[in-house]
Every structure is written in C-alpha cells, then in structure tokens.
C-alpha cells in the first residue's frame, strides 16, 4: 500500500518536480546554455534571488525583532508565575531545537517554491560518554550512558521527499502523508534495539542495496546545474514513513474477529523499505492523533496543497529581463566587431580568416 501510494504520487507530480529543478536554477542564476565558450551574450540578472532574499529578511526581522520571540500572557494575577515558567520553557525549547536557523531555511523554501514542509517530533538520544573520575584516589577514565537530548524538535523536509493526496490544502484533512528518508545501517540497527523496528522484518532487508548508489534524479539535477558531477548516494537505504488511517486490526496485538470495531479506521504509522519489507506498524503514538508534519504556503490557492512562490511568479519576467540585457549586449558587440560572412563557393579556407578588433 505504502509503495503504491508513493509510486502513484511520483507519477502524478513528474511535471512539478521538473519545474522545481528549473526554479532552483532560476534562483541560483544558472543559465540554460551548456558548454558556453563565448560569442553571443549569456548574462543572467538575478532579480529572483534579490526578491526572495529581501522578502525573507523582512519576514525574519518581523519574527525576531523583539528580544524575546515568545510571550505568555497570564489571564489573572495569580497566573503570572506560571506564565513566566511557560515562557522560559518555550524559549529554552526553541533554543535547543535551533529554531532561528530552521525558521530562516523554512522561510526561504516557502518563498522560493511556494510551499515548505517540516516534521515535528521529540528528540530523545542516549550516548556512552567518557569522563575522568577519581576512583580510590586515582584518576581513571570511566564510561557512562547518559541522556544527551530530551526536547521537542523540528526537522526540515524537502518537497521532493514527501507524498500526499492532492486536492487537500491542509495536512489534517489529508488521509495519509508519506516522508521518504535515507537511513544508514546503524540507524536501522539502533531502532531495532529499541524495539521500534521488528527484528524479524529487519532480517529480511536486502543489505546489498545499501552498497548500491541511489539515483535521486531530481536532487542530482540541482548538483549537476552547479557543476558537481555526483552520480548518487551510497551506503543508505530509502525508507518510506507513512502516517494515516489503517484498519484497527492491523495495529492491535490480538485480533478479535467477533469485535465489530476491528474494521474501524485508526491513525497509525508504517515504515517500509522502498520495494522491501515493512519494518514498523504501530498506532499513532501522539495523544492528539495528528500527523507530525507542518506545511506552509507563500500564496495559498484554494483546495490545493502547493502554494505559489516567487520563482513561479517571476519566471517569465526573469526570462524577459535576461533576454533584453543579452540582446542589448549582442547589439553593442556587433557594432564594435561586425560579423564576417564567408561565401562557401569562394574556396577561401576559414583558417586564413582572422577577425580582430577595429579591423
């Protein structure tokens, strides 16, 4: 089911992913000419980048213009101590999740492409740390397992790594949402040890796929346009994380076929290797039973999940500006050094003709 949803979405949005690659080049100022060696003008006046950066700077300043970006207003006088605690806890959590950097990145993605995505989760991590301690009066290096992270967090999600039913403008209204993540063997083994992944299903993974390069064509096109000749990513597996409703009988420990509620739809999470085994099938662990993803649009369109960004708005204007500037430069070049026309029937070797300035 999950792989089918993902494949159908990739097929339906092929044109959109192609446009995203073009918008990326437009933002970066990458021209469409290949192997350019001179001759006609090939100038790119990057007004799109200037517009995006200007808009993002103003929005970012409006969010963080105050010394404290979050205020808790007490309803009554007796609520003031609690309001101060809530405010300090919220600001501390924002600092731990490095919200300023992530907000800036989200604003840029939303402004450029029209839509940005993020996953909200609880970041809990334990590590074995080394420390020097005195044992019987002598310094020794000891190792202890300690909690290194225990706070709410948010992670940026690329639009090329998500899938959802089209026609819904809000994630809460969507029947399902899929996030593609690339995971290492250590990540899979770690979740297996914590009981998140089924050991039986992990044993079915074809680990030979890990050594093969994953050809992420849409992402690689960005690198290719910058001159980076990458051919793929190796050492990782692609896992699809599905959030949505499934029959209740899928996520209960013991199925009672006499219970009529077994066919009811409940919120669940499924993790499956692309074209591989299902690693996880659980109930939605959050009390609110919502999908832990956020979505924001720059210009929202009715009943559509994807918004309109600056790149889409300025695409034709950017092309017009570049064409006019290049035409002006070409006209100037022709006036300085007019073109030379050689008659093919003149039997003149073109290697004998040398065009020099002012001659």
C-alpha positions in Angstrom: 0.0 0.0 0.0 2.7 2.5 1.0 4.9 1.8 -2.0 1.8 2.1 -4.3 0.9 5.5 -2.8 4.5 6.7 -3.3 4.7 5.4 -6.9 1.4 7.0 -7.9 2.4 10.3 -6.4 5.7 10.3 -8.2 3.9 9.7 -11.5 1.3 12.4 -10.9 3.9 15.1 -9.9 6.6 14.5 -12.5 5.9 17.8 -14.1 6.0 19.6 -10.7 9.4 18.1 -9.9 10.8 19.2 -13.2 9.6 22.8 -12.5 11.2 22.7 -9.1 14.6 22.0 -10.8 14.0 24.9 -13.1 13.1 27.2 -10.2 16.3 26.1 -8.4 18.4 27.1 -11.4 16.4 30.4 -11.7 17.2 31.2 -8.0 20.9 30.2 -8.3 21.2 32.2 -11.6 22.2 29.2 -13.7 21.8 29.8 -17.4 20.3 27.3 -19.8 23.3 27.3 -22.1 25.7 24.4 -21.9 29.4 24.4 -22.7 29.3 28.2 -23.2 32.5 29.4 -24.8 31.7 33.0 -25.7 30.2 34.6 -28.7 26.7 35.7 -28.0 26.0 37.3 -24.6 24.9 34.9 -21.8 24.2 37.3 -18.9 21.8 36.4 -16.0 20.4 39.3 -14.0 19.3 37.5 -10.8 16.3 39.6 -9.8 14.6 36.4 -8.4 17.3 35.9 -5.8 17.2 39.6 -4.8 13.4 39.4 -4.4 13.5 36.2 -2.3 16.2 37.4 0.0 14.5 40.8 0.5 11.2 39.2 1.4 12.8 36.6 3.7 14.9 39.3 5.5 11.8 41.4 6.2 9.7 38.4 7.5 12.6 37.1 9.6 13.1 40.6 11.1 9.4 40.8 12.0 9.5 37.5 13.8 12.8 38.1 15.8 12.7 41.9 16.1 11.8 41.6 19.8 14.4 40.3 22.3 12.0 37.6 23.4 10.2 36.0 20.4 7.6 34.3 22.7 5.4 35.9 25.4 2.9 34.1 27.7 0.2 36.4 28.8 -1.5 35.4 32.2 -5.2 35.6 32.4 -5.3 36.5 36.0 -2.8 37.9 38.6 -2.3 34.5 40.1 -1.2 33.1 36.7 1.9 35.3 36.4 4.4 32.8 38.0 3.1 30.0 35.7 3.2 32.3 32.7 6.9 33.1 33.4 7.7 29.4 33.7 5.9 28.6 30.4 7.6 31.4 28.6 11.0 30.4 29.8 10.4 26.8 29.0 9.2 27.6 25.5 12.2 29.9 24.8 14.6 27.2 26.1 13.0 24.6 23.8 13.3 26.9 20.8 17.0 27.5 21.5 17.6 23.7 21.9 16.0 22.9 18.5 17.9 25.8 16.9 14.7 27.4 15.8 16.3 30.6 14.3 18.3 28.7 11.7 15.4 26.4 10.8 12.9 29.2 10.6 15.2 31.0 8.1 15.5 27.9 6.0 11.8 27.3 6.0 11.0 30.9 5.1 13.4 30.6 2.1 11.9 27.4 0.9 8.3 28.7 1.2 9.2 32.0 -0.5 11.1 30.4 -3.4 8.9 27.4 -4.2 5.6 28.4 -2.6 5.5 25.6 0.0 7.7 24.3 2.8 7.4 21.2 5.0 8.7 20.2 8.4 8.4 17.3 10.8 7.8 17.9 14.5 9.0 15.2 16.9 10.5 14.6 20.3 14.3 14.3 20.1 15.5 11.8 22.7 19.0 10.4 22.5 21.4 8.5 24.7 25.1 8.1 24.3 28.0 6.5 26.0 30.2 9.3 27.2 33.7 9.2 28.7 34.7 11.2 31.8 37.6 11.4 34.2 36.7 10.5 37.7 38.6 9.8 40.9 38.4 6.1 41.8 40.2 5.2 45.1 42.2 8.5 44.9 43.4 7.9 41.3 42.1 9.5 38.1 40.5 7.0 35.7 38.5 7.3 32.5 35.0 5.9 33.0 32.2 5.4 30.5 28.6 6.0 31.4 25.4 6.1 29.3 23.8 9.5 29.6 20.9 11.3 28.0 22.3 13.9 25.6 19.0 15.1 24.1 15.5 15.3 25.5 13.5 18.1 24.0 11.0 18.9 21.2 12.5 19.3 17.8 11.6 20.2 14.2 13.3 18.9 11.1 13.2 20.4 7.6 11.6 18.2 4.9 12.3 18.6 1.2 9.3 18.7 -1.1 11.0 16.1 -3.2 10.8 13.7 -0.2 7.1 13.9 0.5 3.9 12.4 -0.9 0.3 13.1 0.0 -3.2 13.1 -1.6 -3.7 16.0 -3.9 -6.7 18.2 -3.6 -6.4 18.9 0.2 -5.0 22.2 1.4 -4.2 21.1 5.0 -2.3 18.2 6.4 -5.0 17.5 9.0 -7.5 16.9 6.2 -5.3 14.5 4.2 -6.0 10.8 4.6 -2.3 10.0 4.6 1.2 11.6 4.4 4.5 9.9 3.4 8.0 11.1 4.1 11.0 9.5 2.3 14.1 9.3 4.5 17.5 7.9 3.7 18.9 5.8 6.6 22.2 4.1 7.4 22.6 0.6 8.7 23.4 2.0 12.2 20.1 3.9 12.2 18.1 0.7 11.4 20.0 -1.4 13.9 19.5 1.3 16.6 15.8 1.4 16.1 15.7 -2.4 16.1 17.5 -2.5 19.5 15.0 0.0 21.0 12.1 -2.2 19.8 10.8 0.3 17.2 11.6 -2.0 14.2 10.7 -5.7 14.1 13.8 -7.9 14.3 12.0 -10.4 12.0 11.4 -7.8 9.4 14.9 -6.3 9.7 16.3 -9.7 8.9 14.5 -9.6 5.5 16.3 -6.5 4.4 18.5 -6.9 1.3 21.6 -5.2 2.7 23.3 -5.4 -0.7 21.1 -2.5 -1.7 23.0 -0.4 0.8 26.2 -0.6 -1.2 24.5 0.5 -4.4 24.1 4.1 -5.3 20.6 5.5 -5.0 19.9 7.6 -8.1 17.9 10.5 -6.8 17.5 12.2 -10.2 15.5 15.2 -9.1 18.1 16.1 -6.4 21.1 15.3 -8.5 19.9 17.7 -11.2 20.5 20.6 -8.7 24.1 19.5 -8.2 24.6 19.0 -12.0 23.5 22.5 -12.7 26.1 23.8 -10.3 28.9 21.7 -12.0 29.0 19.0 -9.3 29.2 15.6 -11.1 27.7 13.4 -8.5 26.1 10.1 -9.6 24.1 9.2 -6.5 24.2 8.3 -2.8 25.7 5.1 -1.5 25.6 3.5 2.0 22.0 4.3 2.7 18.5 2.7 2.4 15.4 4.5 1.4 12.6 4.1 3.9 9.1 5.4 3.5 7.4 6.7 6.7 3.6 6.6 6.3 1.2 8.4 8.6 -2.5 7.9 8.1 -5.5 5.7 8.8 -5.5 1.9 8.6 -7.9 -0.8 9.8 -7.7 -1.3 13.6 -7.0 -5.0 13.2 -3.6 -4.0 11.7 -2.2 -2.4 14.9 -3.7 -4.5 17.7 -1.8 -7.3 19.3 -4.7 -9.8 19.2 -7.4 -9.7 16.6 -10.9 -10.5 17.8 -12.9 -11.2 14.6 -16.1 -11.1 16.6 -15.4 -7.5 17.6 -17.2 -5.2 15.0 -14.8 -2.3 15.8 -11.9 -4.2 14.3 -12.7 -2.8 10.9 -12.7 0.8 12.2 -10.0 3.1 10.8 -7.4 4.4 13.3 -4.4 6.6 13.0 -1.2 4.6 12.5 2.5 4.9 11.4 4.1 2.5 9.0 7.7 2.4 8.0 8.7 0.3 4.9 11.8 -0.1 2.9 11.3 1.0 -0.7 10.3 -2.2 -2.5 11.2 -4.1 0.7 9.8 -5.4 4.0 7.6 -3.5 6.5 9.8 -2.6 9.5 7.2 -0.9 11.7 3.4 -1.0 12.0 2.1 0.8 15.2 -0.6 3.1 16.4 -0.1 6.8 16.2 1.9 7.4 19.4 0.8 11.0 19.9 -2.1 11.9 22.2 -3.6 14.3 19.6 -3.6 11.5 16.9 -2.4 14.0 14.3 0.3 13.6 11.6 3.5 15.2 13.0 4.1 17.4 9.9 3.7 21.0 9.2 3.1 22.8 5.9 3.1 26.5 5.0 2.4 28.3 1.7 3.6 31.6 0.4 0.5 32.3 -1.6 -2.2 29.8 -0.9 -4.5 28.5 -3.6 -8.0 27.2 -2.7 -8.2 23.5 -2.3 -4.6 23.0 -3.3 -1.7 21.8 -1.0 1.1 23.5 -3.0 1.3 27.3 -3.0 2.7 29.8 -5.4 6.3 31.1 -4.8 8.4 34.0 -6.1 10.1 31.8 -8.7 6.8 30.9 -10.3 5.6 34.5 -10.2 8.8 35.9 -11.7 9.7 33.1 -14.1 8.6 34.9 -17.3 9.7 38.3 -16.1 13.2 36.9 -15.3 13.5 35.5 -18.8 12.4 38.8 -20.3 15.0 40.7 -18.3 17.8 38.3 -19.3 16.8 38.4 -23.0 16.6 42.2 -23.2 20.0 42.6 -21.5 21.6 39.9 -23.7 20.1 41.5 -26.8 21.5 44.9 -25.9 25.0 43.4 -25.3 24.8 41.5 -28.6 23.8 44.6 -30.5 26.7 46.5 -28.9 29.1 43.7 -29.8 28.0 43.7 -33.4 28.7 47.5 -33.6 32.2 47.1 -32.3 33.1 44.0 -34.3 30.6 43.4 -37.1 30.2 39.7 -38.2 32.2 38.4 -41.2 30.3 36.5 -43.8 32.3 34.0 -45.9 30.8 32.7 -49.2 31.1 28.9 -49.3 31.9 28.9 -53.0 34.8 31.3 -52.7 37.3 28.4 -51.9 38.7 30.5 -49.1 40.0 28.5 -46.1 38.3 29.7 -43.0 41.6 29.2 -41.1 43.1 32.0 -43.2 40.5 34.5 -41.9 41.3 36.2 -38.6 38.8 38.7 -37.2 40.5 41.3 -35.0 39.1 44.3 -33.2 38.8 47.5 -35.3 40.0 45.6 -38.4 
